[in-house]
Amino acid sequence: MIVAGLDIGNQTTEVAIALVEPGQAPCFLAHAITRTTGIKGTVSTIPGARIALIQAAERAGISISRIDLIRINEGAPVVAGVAMQAITQTTLTDSTLIGHNPESPGGAGLGVGRTAAVTELHGDESLIAIVDGSVPFESAAMFIRIARDAGVPVVGAIVHSNDGVLISNRIGEPAIPVVDEVTAIDRVPFGQLAAVEVAPVGTMIQTLCNPYGLATLFHLDAEQTSRIAPAARALTGLRSAVIIRTPEDQVEERTIEPGSLTLIGKRGRRAVDIRAGAAAIARELTRVAPLQDVLPEAGTAVGAMFGTLRADLSAATGLQGSEFHVADLFPSDLSVFQPVVGGLSNEVIAERAVALAAMVETESSLIDALANTISVELHIPVLAGGREADAGIRGALTTPGTGFPLCVLDLGSGSTNAARIDSHGEIARVHLAGGGSMVNLLLGEELGIDDPDWREHLKRLRVARVDSLFSIRHEDGFVAFLPEAVSLDLFGRTVLLHPEGMRAVPGNPAVDRIVETRRRAKKSVFGVNAERALHMLAPGGNPRFLSFVVLIGGSALDFELPAMLAEQLSEYGVVTGTANVRGEHGPRNAVATGLIFEPVML
C-alpha cells in the first residue's frame, strides 16, 4: 500500500510518500514541503496540507487518489505553538522634552534660546531658528546672517530637510549647531525654550544626555528632572540632539503596568511579577513544575497578551477560552525600543522588557476533527500516527551513524520538542515553548526592526559592511573584492548577503552588533531549551548518560546554530550534530518519515 506521512508544523507542512509492504522496509517514493496555512492543529491547515500532498504525489509519478493511507501526528492538537509579546518592565510617561539625532548635522556647539521661524528673527533674546520645508537652504542662511548682522543672537537652528551642512557653511562665523531632518517640523512650538547640541565629528554630546545638564539649562526642579530622565537617556551616545520644552498643559502622563503571572503546577502555585525578569519567572516555573496553567493579571500588558492568544485560538478552533491551558512558558530578557512621546523624528529609547513564549494545549482533542475533515475532502483514510516526538525519533534514526540512547531535538518555529529513546525502545518526551519565532522576536526587538521578513533574514543570513565601491568586509573580518561597483545607496552601509543580492539593513546597525545580537538570541532560546530538554529527559537528570543528540526541524538548517549547540553540549560528552534523514534530506522530513515507519517495528 502507498502511505503518506503528513507533518503539519507551525510554519511548514512536510510530506513523505512510501510504498509499504508487510515484512519489508518502506520504499520511499517522494517528499514535499510547503508553508503551513492557519494555526497548527486546526482545519485551517488543510489547504497547505493538500498542496504538499499533491506536490509529493506528482513527484512520485502518481495521482493523489493512489494514496491508500495518510498518517498525521498526534502533536497536531497542541494548538500552538507560540504566543509572544514584549512586555515593558518600566513605567512610560510622556515627557516635556523631545529629541532628535540626524546622521549629518551642521556646525557644532550648544545653543539655548527661544524657538522662532527663520523668517521672524527679531529682538535681543537668544533664538533657535526653525526652518520648515518651504524655505530653501540659501534663503534660510541669508535670514540667519541678516538677523545676526542686526545684533539678534541666533544660537542654533532646527531644519526640516537634510540641509544642515549647507546652511551651516553659508552662515559664517561663529558657527552654530544645526540639527536637520526633523520630519515633524510643523509640530515644533514657537516661543518655547529649546536647546540644540552638535558634537564635533567622532565625539558625542555631553549636556543634553545628562539629566542634570537639562535641569541646569531649563531650570528644572527635582520632580521635573526625574520626569525627563528617560528623554536624556535616549540621547546618550549620539552626536547631535535638540530638546524643546513643551508647555505643561500639553503633557499627558500614562502608566503601563506590566502585570503579574500566577503559575499553576503539580507542586502548587506561585505568583511572579513580570518586572522581576526572566530569571525570576524561570525559578518559579521550576518550583511548580510540571506546569499545568498560567493565570495572567487582568487589565495589564501580560493580561492583554494572554487574552489575545485565547481569543485567536477560540476563533480558529471554535473552542471556548476555558478549554485552553498553558503547558509550558518560556521567558527571556531583552531590550525593546519605545517611542519618545512627542518626538519630532521617530525618536526611541531602549527599555528593559520580558518576552514570553507560551505553549497552549486544549482540553479536548482536535486531532479527530482534523483527520476526519482531511479524509472527507481527499477521500483517503487518515489515521493518527503517534506522538510528534515519537515520529521524530523514528525519522532521526534513519540518520547514518546514530545509536542508542538517542535524544532528538526538534527545533521548530514555535516550540522545541525533544524525545529520548533507549536501547529497549522506551521513549520519553517533552514539549517546550520557544523556537525560531521567538529568536526572530528577540532579534528584531533588540535591533529595532519590525518587519517580520527582515527578522527572518537576519536570523538565517550573514551580513557584511560595504567598505568601498569594490569591497565588502564580512562579519568574520574577511575582505572580499567585488567584480563590479556596488550601488551608491549601499556604500558605507551594513548589508544583508541575500541570495538575490546585497540589501541595506534597516537602521544601518553595526555588523558586530547584529552578529552579537543574533547569536545571543539563538543561545537564549535554543541553547536554554536544549539544556532544559536534556536535563528533563536524561536518566537522573544528567545529560552525560546520553550518547547521541540529533537536531531536526527547520531551525537545524541554520548556518551557525548546530555548531553553537554542539559546542555548548560538548561538556556532557555527547555526540551532537544535524540529522541527515534517510541519508539524504538533512534535518528536514524527520517527522513525516517517522510517520511512515509507524507500522514498522524499530
N, C-alpha and C positions, 0 to 999 in steps of 0.2 A: 504494500500500500504506500501511497505518497502522503507524507506527513509534513506539515508546515509548523515550525516553531515561531511564535509571534510574541515579541518582546516590546511592549508599549511602555516607553520611558517618559520622563518628564519633558525632555527636549526632542528625542529621536525615537523612531519606531523601527525595529530591525526584524528581518525575517530570514529564516533558513529553511530550505526545502530539501527533503531527502527521501530516497526510496528505502523503506524499512521492511525487511523480511524476517520472519521468525528464525531465531538462532543465528542471524548474520549481523555483522556490523552495518550500521546505516551507510548508504551510499549517497553522499551529498551532491545535489544537482545544481543549486544556485543559492544566492543570497541577495538581499537588498536592504537599503536604509533610506528613510525619509524623515522629514520633520514631523513631530507629533502635533496633531490638531487637538485643541481643547485641553482639559485638565486630566491628568493621568488617572485611570481607573473609572472614567465615566464614558457614556456613549458618545460624547463629543469627540472622542479619539478615533471613532470608526472610519471617517473619511481618510485620515492618514494611514490607518491600518490597511484599508482597501487598496490604496495606491501602492504601498510596499508589497503587498501580496501579488498584485498584478505585475509589478516590475520583476519580482523574483520568478514568477511563473513564466514570463516572457523569456527571461534569461535561461530558464531550464528547457525552453522549447516546448512548453505545454500551455494549455489554456487553464485558467484558474479553476474551471469546473473539474479538472482532472485531480485536484487535491482531494484526498479522501478524509483527511482529518486535520484540524487546526488545534494546536495546543497553546494556550496562553498561561502566563504565570500568575499565581495567586497573589503576587505582590501588587497587582493592579489595584486592588481595593484600598491600598494605602494612598489615599487621595492626594496627597501632596507634596506631596512633596515638600514645598517650602513656602513659608511666608516671611517676608523680610521688610524691615524698615529701620532706618537710622533714627534713633530717639535721642534728642539732645539732653544732656545732663545739666545744663546750666539755664539760668533764667535769662531770657532775651528781652531787652527793653528798647523801645525807640529812643534814639539818642538825640540830644540837641545839637550834635555836631555831625558833619559829614565829611568824607574824604575821597581822594582820587589819586591815581598813580599812572599816568601815561608812560609810554615807552621812551619818548623823546621830548622832554620838557625843554624850555628855553631859559637862558640866563642862569642865575644862581643866587643863593642867599635866602633870607627870611624877611617877609614883608607883612605888616599888620595894619589894617585900615578898614574903612567902611566900603561896602560894595557900591559901585556906581556904573552906569552904562558908559561905554568908552566914548560916546558922543556927548556925555554930560559930566565932564571932569572939571569941576569948579570948586572954589573955596580954598581954605588953608588947612583943612583936615586931611590926614593921610587917607588915600583912596586905593582900592583894588579895582582895576578896570575890568568890566565884563564885556567880552567881545562875542556877540552872537553870530549865527551863520550868515546874516545879511551884510556883514561888514567885511570887505576884503582885507587881507593882511596888510597891504600897503597903506590903506586908509586907517586901519587900527593903529599902526605905528606912527602915522602922521598925527592923529589925535593925541596920542600919548606924548609925543615930542612937543607939540604946541602947548599942551597943558603944563608940562614940566618947565618949558621956557617961560611960562607966565607965573611960575612960582608954586604951582599946585603939586604937592608931594604925592605923586603916583608911585606906590611902592611894590606893586605886583599886578598880575593880570590872570584872568581865567578865560580861556578861549574855547569856543565850540569845536572848531575844526582842528586839524593837526598842523597848525601854522605857528606853533610856539617858537621854534628856532628862527623862522623867517621874521617874525615880529621882533624878537629879541635882537637880531642882527641889525635891525633898522632903527632901533631906539637910541643907540649911542650909550655913552657912559653917564652916570653909573648904571651898571646892569641891574635888572630887577628879575625876580623869579616869575616865570610864565608857565602855568600849567594848562595844557591844551587837551583836546579830545574829550571834552566834557559834553557828552551827548545830550544831557538834560539841562542845558544852559538856561532854558526858559523857566526852570524851577528855582533858579538862584534868586533869592530875595534881595532887592536893593535896599541900601541904607543899613545893612546889618554888619556887625563886626566880623571880619574874616582874617585868616592867616594863610599865607602861601609860602611854602618852603621848597626849594630845589637845591639838592646837594651837588657838589662837583662830581664829574664823571668818576666812577669807581668807588664812590663813598655812599653813605646812607644818611637820611635825615636824622636829626638829633632832638629837635624840640617838639614837633607835632606828634611824635610817637611816645612822648613822655607825659603821663597824666599830670604831673606837677608842672611841666613846661606849659601845658594848656591852661592849667589853673593860674599860672602867672600871667599869661597873655590875656586871658579873658576874665581875670579877677573872679575866680570861682571859689565857693566855699567848699567845705569837706564833703557835704552831701552831693553837690553838683560834680565835684571831682570824681567821686565814686561812680556816678552815673555815666560819665563819659569815658571811664577807663577802657571799656571794650572797644570804643572807637579809636582810642590811641593805640591799643594793642593791634588793631587791624592794620595800622600803618607801619609797624615795626619791620625793618629790613628794606624799606622802599627808598627810592632815590628822590621822589617828589610827592607832594601832597598838598591839598587845600582843605582847610577846615573853616566852616561857616557856622556862626552861632545863630540858630534859628529862633524865632520868637517863642516864648514859653507856651503860649496858648496853641501852638501848632504841634506840641509834643504830646503823644499818647503812649502811655506805658501798658505793656501786656506781659503777663507771666504765663509761660508754657510749662506746665508741670509734667515731668516725665512719667510719674506714676510708679506703682509697685506691682509685684507679682506674688501670688500665693501658689507655691509649688506643692502639689499633692502627690504623694508617692506611697509605696507599700510600707515605708517606715515612718509615716507621719506626714505632716505638712509644715512648711516654713514660708515666712513672708520675707521678701527681699526688695529693697528699693533699687530702682534702675540706676540711680546716681552712684550706687556703691561700686558699679563697674562689673566687667565680665568675670573677673576672678571671684568676686563675692557671690555672683549668681551661680557659677560653676561649683563652688563649695557647697552651697545649699542644695544644688541638684544631687550631689554625691550623698548628702545626708539623708535625703528622702528616697533615693533610688531603690527600685526602679520607678521611674516617673509614670504617673497614671493620668494626670491632667494638670493644666495651668489655668488659674483664675486671675485675669488682669484687673487692676483697679479701674473702675468706671470713671468716665469723664476725664481721662488723662490721655497722653500720647500713646502709651502702650495699650491702653484700653481700646483706643480707636483702631490700632493696628490689628488686634485680635478680632475685633468686631467686624472689620472689613474682610478678614480672612474667612470667618464663618459665613458671612453673607455671600461671598463669592462661591464658596463651596456649596452652600444651600441652593443657590441659583443653578449651579451646574449639575447637581445630583438630585434635587427635589427633596432632600432630607432636611430635617429641622436642625437648627444650630446646636440643640442639646444632644444630638446624636454624634457629634464630633468630640474627640478628646485629643489633647496633645500628648503624643507618645515619647517625644524627645525634643529637647530645646538646646540650641547651640548659641551661646553669646560670644561676642567679640568686641573688644575696644577699638575705636577708630577716631579719626577727626573728620568732621564734616564742615563744609563751608556754608555759613549762614549769611544772608544778605544784610548789609548795614542799612537799616531802615532810614530812608531819607537820602540815600546815596545818590550821587549825580551820575555815575557811570558804572553801575553794577558792582559796587564795592562789596567785598565779602570779608568775613572774619572766621578763622578756624575755631571750632568749638569741640570739646570732648563729647563723645557720643558712645552709645552701645548699639550694635547691630544684633538683631535676633533672627535666627532661623528656626522655624517650628515644623516638626513633622506631625501631621494630623491624620489620625485614623478614624474610621467610622465604627459605630457600634453594630450596624447592620451591614452585611457584606454586599458589595456591589458587583462582585465577580460573576454571579449567576446572570444578572441583568445584562451585563456586558457580553458574556458568552452567548446568551440566547439571542440578543439583537444581531450580533455578527453572524450567527448561524442562520437566522431568518433572512438577512439581507443577501448573504452569499450562497445560501442553500448548501452549506457544508457543515458537518458536525463539528462542534467546538467543545473542547474539554479543558478544564484547569489542569495544568501540568506541574503542580507542586510549588513550593515557595520560591520566590525570585532568587534568594541567596543560594538555595539548593541547586537551582538550574545553573547559576553562575559557577558553582563548584564543578559541575559536570562539564561545562564548556571549557573552563580553565584547565581541567585535567587533560585536555587534548593538546596542551602545550608541551612540546618536546622538552624532556629534562626535569619535569616536575615529579614529586613524590609525596609520601606521607610522613608526618602530618602536614597538611597543606592549609594555608589561610588565604582566602581570596578577598581583596579589597576592590569593591565595585565603585569607582569614583564617578558618580553621576553628576548631573547638573543641580539637582535639588537635594540629594542626600548621598550619604556614604554607607553603602550596605556591605556587610562583611560576614563571612562564614568560615568555619573551620571543619575539616574532615580528618578523622584519624584513620589508622590502618584497618580498623574494623568497619569502616563505613559510617560511623556515627557522626552526625552533623550538628553543630551549634551555630547560632546565627544572631546577629544584632543589626538593627536599622537605625542609623544616626542622622539627625538633621544636619544640613550643611554640606554644600557641594560647590560645583563650578559657578552657579549663580551667586552664591554668597561671596566667592572670590571676586566676581565682577562688581558686586556692590561695594566691597571694601576698597577695591582698586579705584573705582570711579569716584567714590566719595572723597577719598584721600587726595585725588588729583583734581577734583572739582569738575569732572566730566560727566554730564548727564546722559549723553547719547548711548543707548544700550549696545549698538553695533560697535562704537568706539571702545567701550569697555571690554567687549569680547575680543576685539582685535588686539588691544594692548595686553590682554592676558595670554594670547596664543602666539603673537608675532614679536619679533625683535625690533628694536629701534636703533637709530643712529643719529649723528649730528652732521649736518652739511657744513663742512669747514670752508670749502671753496666751491667755485662753479664746477670743478672737475674732481672733487674728492669728498668722501664722507668718512667719518670716524665711527666705527661700530661700537656697540656697548661694551665689548671686551677690549677696546682700545686699538684694535687693528684699523689701519687707514687703508681704504680702498680707493683706487683711482678709476674714474669713470670714462668711458669712451666718448661720451657726449656731455655737453654742459647741462647742468640741471636748470630747471625753470627758475627764474629770478625770484618768484614768490616762495621758493624753498631755501634760498640762500640764508645761511646763518640760523636755520631752524632745526628743531628736533623733528625727525621724520619716522613714520612707520614704514617698515620694509615689507610692504604688501606685495603679494604675487603679481598684482596688476600694475605695480609701480609705486614709487615713494609718495607718501601722503603726509602733509604737515599735521603734527599732533595739535589738537586744540589747546590753547593756552600756552603753548611752547614751553612746557616744563623741561628741566634739565634731564639729560639721559640718565645720569646716576640716580636721580630722584625716581624716575619711572621704574628702573630696574630694582631699586631697593624696595619701593612700594609694592611692586608686582610679586617679588619673592616673599616679602613679609606677609602679604595677603594669602598666598598659597600655603605658606607654612602655618599660618594661624588657623586655617580651615582644614586642609587635607593633612597637614602634619599633626595637628591636635587630634583630629578624628582617627587617624591611623593609630596613634598611641592609645586612644580610648578603646578602639576596637580590639587591638591585640591584647590589652590587659583584661578586657572583658571575656575574651574567648580562650586565651591560653590557659592550660592546666595550672591551677593555683595562682592565676593572675600573672604568671611570669612568662613573658614572650620568649625567653631563652629555651622554653620547651617546644617551640615551634621550629620547623626545619625550613619550610618554603613559604614565601609570601609572594603572591602573584597579583598584579594590578590589571584590572579590566575596566571597561567603560570609556566613554568619550574623553574624559579628562586624563586618562592614561596615555593619550596621544600627545599630551603637552610636551613641548620641546625640552623643558627643564625639570618638570615635576618628578618624573620617575627617578632621576638621578638624585634629586633632593631627598626623596623618601628613602632611597637606598642608603644614602649616607646617614640619614637620621636613624634608621633601623639597624645599621651595621653593628652597633654596640651590643645587640642581642645575639649576634652570630647567626642570623637567618639569611637565607638566600632570597634577595628581593629583586624583582625585575618585572618588566611588562610582559603580559601574556602574548602568546602567538597562537591563537585559537586555530585548531586543526592544522597547525604548522604553516598557515598562510594568511590569516586575517588579522594578525596583531591582536590588540586588546578588544577589537570590535566583535560583535556577533556571539559573545560567550553565552549569554542567557538564552538567545534563540537556539543556539547549537545544543545547549544543555536540555532544552525542552524536547528536542528530537531524541535525546538519549533517555528520556524518562521511561519508556517501556523496556529499556535495555539495562540489565544489571551491571553495576560497576565492576 
